[in-house]
Amino acid sequence: MPNPHHYGLILAGGRGTRFWPRSRRRSAKQVLNVLGSRSLIQGTVERLRAVIPPERLWVLTNGYLRDEIVKQLPEIPARQIMAEPAQRNTAPAIGLAAHILQSIDPDAVMGIFPADHVIAKEARYRQLVRSAFRAAESGRIVVLGIPPRWPETGYGYIEFARGTAPGAQAIPIRRFKEKPDARTARRYVAHGRFYWNAGMFFGRARVLLGELRRNLPRTASLLAALPVFDDDEFGAALGQAFPRCENISIDYAVMEKASGVAGIACPEIGWNDVGSWNAVYELLPRDRDGNVLPKEAISQAAGGNYVDAAGKMVALLGVSNLIVIDTPDALLVASRESAQQVGDLVKMLEARHRDDLL
Amino acid sequence: MPNPHHYGLILAGGRGTRFWPRSRRRSAKQVLNVLGSRSLIQGTVERLRAVIPPERLWVLTNGYLRDEIVKQLPEIPARQIMAEPAQRNTAPAIGLAAHILQSIDPDAVMGIFPADHVIAKEARYRQLVRSAFRAAESGRIVVLGIPPRWPETGYGYIEFARGTAPGAQAIPIRRFKEKPDARTARRYVAHGRFYWNAGMFFGRARVLLGELRRNLPRTASLLAALPVFDDDEFGAALGQAFPRCENISIDYAVMEKASGVAGIACPEIGWNDVGSWNAVYELLPRDRDGNVLPKEAISQAAGGNYVDAAGKMVALLGVSNLIVIDTPDALLVASRESAQQVGDLVKMLEARHRDDLL
């Protein structure tokens, strides 16, 4: 049986511009079904169901996405799916959720989950989540560490206090490391004590609020002054207070400074942050030429391509390692190796004030 | 003043499958405006206007395209735009036109023109057409030879009886040469006496009919038995006779065997048969990265690409030398160097009975 004091906070405020042209302000990565029949946020909820039932899940997102998320997640009470009044990164969002949960349940323990990752080995993952919750009950903040599979420079790392083999035990963290340069990343991976920080944290609401008071006092006091969640004035008060909170991530604001942070060095759970169209390509089944194509597509001398063009005949001829994303109003053609730069195109559209395409 | 006995026959029965997905049975290459504001067949008519006014132009096409051509060429009397009852290559088509013109004007001299080529230097071209008509009045068949710019293996060649510099004089042809292999093509180009056969012929209707009787007697007698063009029975009789004609090109059936064929070795007239999307790319103005893109497209680290995607934002990232053709129901992504093989994709669609895309 799930523990009734365990709550989940799903952080769903990102824009996911690397998934343009399918991702737009109102259809960001987390609500897209890039990998199959359900969206990434629906997958996140399903994956957690046996540990945290939907009625104890909370979602923080932005005003563009809230309606879509409410539609996609009918089992979560709509009032628990909240639009942040301003984009303020993760620290104020987590503080807000901790504030609300603490007022609802003084024994609340929170798990914090990105909305838009995938995890292939769900049963094993749930065991780790249960272990992390248990470890957090003792008053520690607990983070999940993903064994690094390559020297990624796009992720933060966590350094365990001692060399450790993967397992379900929470052991002390020495330090949080921001995104490293390539040389440092290679050293981390060779070292054995460094794990990827996948942005999954666990802690008592009370403990998180205490860390916030210590490290981010302005945000903490703004949140502490809010009326109770049920109050009619709550929404208006939040709209006043939230934009005045610091715009900072929980990693910078709290985790790097908190004492008594522990981590679980996860065994392989098939974690993927689905960071680009190329990640989608790598996660999907391919044909014998290494293509991921719509049904009925035709191709000749073409390999390693990913094409998303719903309802249209796609024909490839003599091309390789391309990403092609076709939508009614925009068409992206990129090399797979430049998939990380798709956000640059979105910046160009912003510079041209093409709000119709954002 | 144009000579009132000079007539034009525009051959517009081709499918142009290399322009899929924009070319379809009802919108083949000749009626597309791949190069600007007018279609290729409209360009052909405009180019000839000062030599052959539209009222003396005839068009032979197929049943799929006739209505569109009638719409595009309102100045040509609709009855002169005829759908061949069956696809029988160029010899029966030219024979049919010669038969009709001979009955209308016993002094008719015909110029025969493909519908779907472009010629940049139109004034110079018209001078050559006038010269060819004059030379044909003496009873010869006259062909225009295009100075070869590279050892093309996709064209036929004409060999002049003697070395010749380009000019407006008709001089004897020794032989018609079918599409050569690469080695032979290189020899032709080095030789100086070989010119590309661009499919433009001139001759008295009477002379062409005589050659047809000699070289293709079945077709000649089937056509000779037709009622006069004005007769109500003409259409039905043609529907019976035409499918029984030989399916053969004028080159094979007549030109290779005819005596007294002369040619004009054209100076450079900017002729292009617009044989593929790559030819379109090469004919259009490019941006500084060598791209031909729709207005407002955005690109980064992309060069040498041709994109046709009307009304849609196009974004290119890290890709080069691609052909991308987007239509409401089909999307082609090809390398420029494989543009000649686009017809292979059309064959795949035929094999799958995808008539909706043909």
Boltz contact constraints between the chains, C-beta under 6 A:
constraints:
  - contact:
      token1: [A, 298]
      token2: [B, 345]
      max_distance: 6.0
  - contact:
      token1: [A, 298]
      token2: [B, 348]
      max_distance: 6.0
  - contact:
      token1: [A, 300]
      token2: [B, 344]
      max_distance: 6.0
  - contact:
      token1: [A, 309]
      token2: [B, 331]
      max_distance: 6.0
  - contact:
      token1: [A, 312]
      token2: [B, 329]
      max_distance: 6.0
  - contact:
      token1: [A, 312]
      token2: [B, 331]
      max_distance: 6.0
  - contact:
      token1: [A, 313]
      token2: [B, 330]
      max_distance: 6.0
  - contact:
      token1: [A, 313]
      token2: [B, 357]
      max_distance: 6.0
  - contact:
      token1: [A, 314]
      token2: [B, 331]
      max_distance: 6.0
  - contact:
      token1: [A, 315]
      token2: [B, 332]
      max_distance: 6.0
  - contact:
      token1: [A, 315]
      token2: [B, 345]
      max_distance: 6.0
  - contact:
      token1: [A, 316]
      token2: [B, 333]
      max_distance: 6.0
  - contact:
      token1: [A, 317]
      token2: [B, 334]
      max_distance: 6.0
  - contact:
      token1: [A, 317]
      token2: [B, 338]
      max_distance: 6.0
  - contact:
      token1: [A, 317]
      token2: [B, 341]
      max_distance: 6.0
  - contact:
      token1: [A, 318]
      token2: [B, 334]
      max_distance: 6.0
  - contact:
      token1: [A, 318]
      token2: [B, 335]
      max_distance: 6.0
  - contact:
      token1: [A, 318]
      token2: [B, 338]
      max_distance: 6.0
  - contact:
      token1: [A, 319]
      token2: [B, 333]
      max_distance: 6.0
  - contact:
      token1: [A, 319]
      token2: [B, 335]
      max_distance: 6.0
  - contact:
      token1: [A, 324]
      token2: [B, 333]
      max_distance: 6.0
  - contact:
      token1: [A, 326]
      token2: [B, 331]
      max_distance: 6.0
  - contact:
      token1: [A, 329]
      token2: [B, 312]
      max_distance: 6.0
  - contact:
      token1: [A, 330]
      token2: [B, 313]
      max_distance: 6.0
  - contact:
      token1: [A, 331]
      token2: [B, 309]
      max_distance: 6.0
  - contact:
      token1: [A, 331]
      token2: [B, 312]
      max_distance: 6.0
  - contact:
      token1: [A, 331]
      token2: [B, 314]
      max_distance: 6.0
  - contact:
      token1: [A, 331]
      token2: [B, 326]
      max_distance: 6.0
  - contact:
      token1: [A, 332]
      token2: [B, 315]
      max_distance: 6.0
  - contact:
      token1: [A, 333]
      token2: [B, 316]
      max_distance: 6.0
  - contact:
      token1: [A, 333]
      token2: [B, 319]
      max_distance: 6.0
  - contact:
      token1: [A, 333]
      token2: [B, 324]
      max_distance: 6.0
  - contact:
      token1: [A, 334]
      token2: [B, 317]
      max_distance: 6.0
  - contact:
      token1: [A, 334]
      token2: [B, 318]
      max_distance: 6.0
  - contact:
      token1: [A, 335]
      token2: [B, 318]
      max_distance: 6.0
  - contact:
      token1: [A, 335]
      token2: [B, 319]
      max_distance: 6.0
  - contact:
      token1: [A, 338]
      token2: [B, 317]
      max_distance: 6.0
  - contact:
      token1: [A, 338]
      token2: [B, 318]
      max_distance: 6.0
  - contact:
      token1: [A, 341]
      token2: [B, 317]
      max_distance: 6.0
  - contact:
      token1: [A, 344]
      token2: [B, 300]
      max_distance: 6.0
  - contact:
      token1: [A, 345]
      token2: [B, 298]
      max_distance: 6.0
  - contact:
      token1: [A, 345]
      token2: [B, 315]
      max_distance: 6.0
  - contact:
      token1: [A, 348]
      token2: [B, 298]
      max_distance: 6.0
  - contact:
      token1: [A, 357]
      token2: [B, 313]
      max_distance: 6.0
